[in-house]
């Protein structure tokens, strides 16, 4: 049973993966994304 934090983290990972596939960057897929805030 995933916690709320784990669920959000998994959803964020899926969003990032889809964004990377739709808008691939030259080897730095996360470079154009804002830094992930620490909780």
N, C-alpha and C positions, 0 to 999 in steps of 0.2 A: 504493500500500500504506500504509494508515493506521497510525500508531504507536499504542501502547497509550493514550497520553494523548489522542490525537485521538478514538479510539474511545469512551473514557469520556466525553469532552466531548460527543460527538454523542448518546450514550445519555442523558446528563443533560439535554441540550436537548430531546430527545423526551419525557422524563419531565416536564419543566417545561411543555412545550406541552400535554401531555395533562392535567396538573393544572390548567392555566389554563382549558382547555376544560370540564373537569368542575366546576371551582370558580372561576368567573370573579369577579374583584374589580373594583371600580369604577375601571377605568383604571390600576390598579396591581397587575398580576398577580403580581409578584414581591415585593410589600411584605410579605406574610405568610410568606415563606420565609426560612430562616436564611441568613446571608451565605455566599457560596461561599468555601471555604478556598483560600488561595493555595498552589500546589504549588511 
